[in-house]
Amino acid sequence: MRSEQHEIDEAVRLFRALGNASRIRLLLALMEQPQSVSDLAVTVGLTQPLTSQYLRVLADRGLVSSTRQGRAVIYQVADRHVVHVLEDALTHVSETAPDITTHDTKKEDTMATIEAHAEHTLAEHTHGPNCGHKAVQHGDHTDYLHDGHLHALHGDHYDEH
């Protein structure tokens, strides 16, 4: 009999790796074509060090693989399973997504944990009253709707909700 708990634990690790909008954008870019770290950074709009960090997480979970072409390392989606997981997830949310602006944000109802919240540095983008993103009151602070998720300023970074 296969170890069901082991498979569940591995699935949790897989979904944690996918629990970041920037990592999903990297995978979507790689679904289009294999790319180097520097090309991916430009495509997705991240710094090269952050792109490398995210690719390392994806590679550790077996979601991307890489090959060396001369001095460049080229990344690609590891296999069709990755493509299917992403396509199914995106189809699911596009068909069932609630209106995020009317979401009740009681703390006891929040499903995401602190460790699952992705962070963005202030250098990546700045949110505020005139940033062009929709402001949404979220408890005792204001979040800004950006790329389909909410960002809240916390010190020197933004947390995603």
RAUR-V742232 format. One record per backbone hydrogen bond with DSSP energy under -1.0 kcal/mol. NH is the residue of the N-H (numbers start at 1). CO is the residue of the C=O. E is the energy in kcal/mol with one decimal. If there is no record, write none. Layout:
BEGIN
{{NH;CO;E} {NH;CO;E}}
END
This chain:
BEGIN
{{4;2;-1.3} {7;3;-1.9} {8;4;-2.3} {9;5;-2.7} {10;6;-2.4} {11;7;-2.3} {12;8;-2.3} {13;9;-2.0} {14;10;-2.3} {15;11;-2.6} {16;12;-2.1} {17;13;-2.0} {18;14;-1.5} {19;16;-1.1} {24;20;-2.1} {25;21;-2.5} {26;22;-2.1} {27;23;-2.2} {28;24;-2.7} {29;25;-2.3} {30;26;-2.3} {31;27;-1.7} {33;29;-1.6} {35;75;-1.8} {40;36;-2.7} {41;37;-2.6} {42;38;-1.7} {43;39;-2.7} {44;40;-2.9} {45;41;-1.6} {46;41;-1.8} {51;47;-2.4} {52;48;-2.6} {53;49;-2.2} {54;50;-2.6} {55;51;-2.6} {56;52;-2.1} {57;53;-1.7} {58;54;-2.3} {59;55;-2.8} {60;56;-2.5} {61;57;-1.2} {62;59;-1.6} {63;58;-2.8} {65;76;-2.5} {67;74;-2.3} {69;72;-3.2} {72;69;-1.8} {74;67;-3.4} {75;35;-3.2} {76;65;-2.4} {78;63;-2.6} {83;79;-1.0} {84;80;-2.6} {85;81;-2.6} {86;82;-2.3} {87;83;-2.9} {88;84;-2.8} {89;85;-2.3} {90;86;-2.8} {91;87;-2.4} {92;88;-2.6} {93;89;-2.5} {94;90;-1.9} {95;91;-1.6} {96;92;-1.6} {97;93;-1.7} {102;99;-1.6} {109;106;-1.3} {110;107;-1.1} {117;114;-1.1} {120;158;-2.2} {122;156;-1.2} {124;121;-1.1} {131;128;-1.8} {136;143;-2.9} {138;141;-3.2} {141;138;-1.4} {143;136;-3.0} {144;151;-2.2} {145;134;-3.1} {146;149;-3.2} {149;146;-1.8} {151;144;-1.7} {152;159;-2.3} {154;157;-3.2} {157;154;-1.4} {158;120;-3.2} {159;152;-2.7} {160;118;-1.9} {161;150;-2.7}}
END
